[in-house]
C-alpha cells in the first residue's frame, strides 16, 4: 500500500541506567520516507521536574500524547495532593498508547516512548512500545531505526555501576554509531540527565553536513 511508505519513520533514542541517575539521548532528524522533514526535531521532553521521555514514531501522535500525559499528571497531583510516582505515570502513558494504536484511522497512530524518572523508590527506566506494552529496564534500552547500531555499542561497552559522566559518554557513542549508518538518524544530539537534582539538559549539539 502507498501509505506504508508515507508512514516510515526513523530515529535513534537511548536510555541508560547509571548508579547515580539515568541518561536519555536522541538525535534530531525527523523523516518521512526518504525526505528529511526537520533537522532540529525535539525528541526528548521533560514531563515534570523529575521525569522525562524520548519519542519515536508519527510526530503528530507523539506530540499529542506528550501533551496529554503532562496534563493528566498535573490533574492527578491536584486531585491527590501528592507527587505522582514513576510507576503510575508510565502506566498511564502506556494506556494512552494502547488506546491510540487501536483507533480506527486512515493513518496508524504509531508511537514509541522511553520513559525515565525518579521518585521515593529510586530511579526507573521504562520502554513503552508502540502497541502499549510496558517493560522496565535495569540497564539500558534503545528505540528507533538506529537502535540496531546503538544496541551494538551498548552490548559491548555498558557496565553495571557506571556513573553519570560515563553514561553521557556512552550515550554519545551510541547516537554517533547510528549517525554513521542509519540514514534516518542525524543532524544533532540532545542528552538529558535525571539525577537527585531532577531533569537537566546537559548537551544540545547541532551537526552540520558539509557538501562542498
C-alpha positions as CSV (number, residue, x, y, z in Angstrom):
1,X,0.0,0.0,0.0
2,X,1.2,3.5,-0.8
3,X,0.6,4.9,2.7
4,X,3.1,2.3,4.1
5,X,5.9,4.3,2.5
6,X,4.5,7.6,3.9
7,X,4.4,6.1,7.4
8,X,8.0,5.1,7.5
9,X,9.7,6.9,10.4
10,X,13.2,6.8,11.8
11,X,15.2,8.0,14.8
12,X,17.6,6.8,17.5
13,X,16.9,7.3,21.2
14,X,18.8,5.7,24.1
15,X,18.1,5.3,27.8
16,X,21.0,4.3,30.2
17,X,20.8,3.4,33.9
18,X,23.6,4.7,36.0
19,X,24.4,4.3,39.7
20,X,23.6,7.9,40.3
21,X,20.8,8.6,37.7
22,X,19.6,8.0,34.2
23,X,20.8,9.2,30.8
24,X,18.3,9.9,27.9
25,X,19.8,10.7,24.5
26,X,18.4,11.3,21.0
27,X,19.2,12.6,17.5
28,X,17.4,15.5,15.9
29,X,16.4,14.3,12.4
30,X,12.7,13.8,11.6
31,X,11.9,11.9,8.3
32,X,9.0,10.9,6.2
33,X,10.3,8.1,3.9
34,X,13.4,9.5,2.2
35,X,12.5,13.1,2.9
36,X,14.2,14.9,5.9
37,X,11.3,17.0,7.2
38,X,13.0,18.6,10.2
39,X,16.7,19.0,11.2
40,X,16.0,20.3,14.7
41,X,13.3,18.0,15.9
42,X,12.8,17.7,19.6
43,X,12.7,14.1,20.7
44,X,13.3,14.4,24.5
45,X,10.6,16.0,26.5
46,X,10.5,16.9,30.2
47,X,7.3,15.6,31.8
48,X,7.8,17.3,35.2
49,X,10.7,18.1,37.5
50,X,11.7,14.5,37.9
51,X,10.6,12.7,34.8
52,X,11.4,12.9,31.1
53,X,10.8,10.8,28.0
54,X,12.1,10.2,24.4
55,X,9.8,9.9,21.4
56,X,9.8,7.9,18.2
57,X,7.0,7.3,15.7
58,X,4.5,9.6,14.0
59,X,5.2,13.1,15.1
60,X,1.5,14.2,15.4
61,X,0.7,11.3,17.7
62,X,3.8,11.6,19.9
63,X,3.3,15.3,20.4
64,X,-0.4,14.9,21.3
65,X,0.4,12.1,23.7
66,X,3.2,14.1,25.4
67,X,0.7,17.0,25.9
68,X,-1.9,14.5,27.3
69,X,0.4,12.8,29.8
70,X,1.6,16.2,31.1
71,X,-1.9,17.4,31.6
72,X,-3.1,14.1,33.2
73,X,-0.2,14.0,35.7
74,X,-0.9,17.7,36.7
75,X,-4.5,16.9,37.2
76,X,-3.7,13.7,39.2
77,X,-1.4,15.7,41.5
78,X,-4.1,18.3,42.1
79,X,-6.7,15.6,42.9
80,X,-4.5,13.5,45.1
81,X,-2.5,16.4,46.6
82,X,0.7,14.4,46.3
83,X,3.5,13.9,43.7
84,X,2.8,11.1,41.3
85,X,5.4,8.3,41.2
86,X,7.1,6.9,38.1
87,X,5.2,3.6,38.0
88,X,1.7,5.2,37.9
89,X,2.9,7.8,35.4
90,X,4.3,5.3,33.0
91,X,1.3,3.0,33.3
92,X,-1.0,5.9,32.4
93,X,1.1,6.7,29.3
94,X,1.1,3.1,28.3
95,X,-2.7,3.1,28.5
96,X,-2.8,6.1,26.2
97,X,-0.5,4.5,23.7
98,X,-2.6,1.3,23.8
99,X,-5.8,3.3,23.1
100,X,-4.2,5.3,20.4
101,X,-2.9,2.4,18.3
102,X,-6.3,0.8,18.3
103,X,-8.3,3.7,17.0
104,X,-9.8,3.3,13.5
105,X,-7.8,5.7,11.4
106,X,-6.5,6.2,7.8
107,X,-3.1,6.8,9.4
108,X,-2.0,4.4,12.1
109,X,-1.1,6.2,15.4
110,X,2.4,4.8,15.9
111,X,4.3,6.0,18.9
112,X,7.2,4.6,21.0
113,X,8.5,6.1,24.2
114,X,11.4,5.6,26.6
115,X,10.2,6.9,30.0
116,X,12.6,7.7,32.8
117,X,12.3,9.3,36.2
118,X,13.0,9.3,39.9
119,X,10.7,9.1,42.9
120,X,10.9,8.0,46.6
121,X,11.7,4.4,45.4
122,X,14.7,5.4,43.3
123,X,15.4,5.7,39.6
124,X,13.3,4.0,36.9
125,X,13.7,3.4,33.2
126,X,10.8,2.0,31.1
127,X,10.2,1.1,27.4
128,X,6.7,1.8,26.2
129,X,6.4,0.0,22.9
130,X,4.1,1.1,20.0
131,X,1.4,-1.5,21.0
132,X,1.2,-0.1,24.5
133,X,3.2,-2.9,26.1
134,X,5.4,-1.8,29.0
135,X,8.9,-3.1,30.0
136,X,11.1,-2.0,32.9
137,X,14.8,-1.9,32.1
138,X,17.5,-2.2,34.7
139,X,20.5,-1.4,32.4
140,X,19.8,0.2,29.0
141,X,17.3,0.4,26.2
142,X,17.1,2.0,22.7
143,X,14.4,2.7,20.2
144,X,14.0,3.8,16.5
145,X,15.6,2.7,13.3
146,X,19.1,3.3,14.5
147,X,18.6,1.2,17.7
148,X,20.4,-1.7,16.0
149,X,23.6,0.2,15.9
150,X,23.0,1.7,19.4
151,X,22.5,-1.8,20.9
152,X,25.7,-3.0,19.4
153,X,27.6,-0.3,21.3
154,X,25.6,-0.8,24.5
155,X,26.1,-4.6,24.5
156,X,29.8,-4.1,24.1
157,X,30.6,-1.1,26.3
158,X,27.9,-0.9,29.1
159,X,29.0,-1.9,32.6
160,X,26.8,-2.0,35.7
161,X,27.6,0.7,38.2
162,X,28.7,3.4,35.7
163,X,28.3,7.0,36.8
164,X,26.5,9.8,35.0
165,X,29.7,11.1,33.3
166,X,30.5,7.7,31.9
167,X,26.8,7.3,30.9
168,X,26.9,10.5,28.9
169,X,30.0,9.4,27.0
170,X,28.4,6.0,26.3
171,X,25.2,7.6,25.1
172,X,27.1,9.9,22.7
173,X,28.9,6.8,21.3
174,X,25.5,5.1,20.7
175,X,24.0,8.0,18.9
176,X,27.2,8.6,16.9
177,X,27.2,4.9,15.7
178,X,23.6,5.4,14.5
179,X,24.5,8.7,12.8
180,X,27.2,6.8,10.8
181,X,25.0,4.1,9.5
182,X,21.3,5.0,9.7
183,X,20.1,7.5,7.2
184,X,17.0,8.4,9.3
185,X,19.3,9.5,12.2
186,X,21.2,12.7,12.1
187,X,21.6,16.5,12.3
188,X,22.3,16.7,16.1
189,X,22.4,15.1,19.5
190,X,20.5,16.0,22.7
191,X,21.3,14.5,26.1
192,X,19.3,14.8,29.3
193,X,20.2,13.5,32.7
194,X,17.8,12.6,35.6
195,X,19.7,12.7,38.9
196,X,18.9,13.5,42.6
197,X,18.6,17.1,41.4
198,X,15.9,16.3,38.8
199,X,15.8,16.6,35.0
200,X,18.6,18.6,33.3
201,X,19.7,19.0,29.7
202,X,23.4,18.5,29.6
203,X,24.1,18.6,25.8
204,X,22.5,20.2,22.8
205,X,24.7,19.8,19.8
206,X,24.0,20.6,16.1
207,X,25.8,18.5,13.5
208,X,26.0,20.2,10.1
209,X,26.9,18.3,6.9
210,X,29.4,20.0,4.6
211,X,28.6,19.1,1.0
212,X,31.4,21.2,-0.5
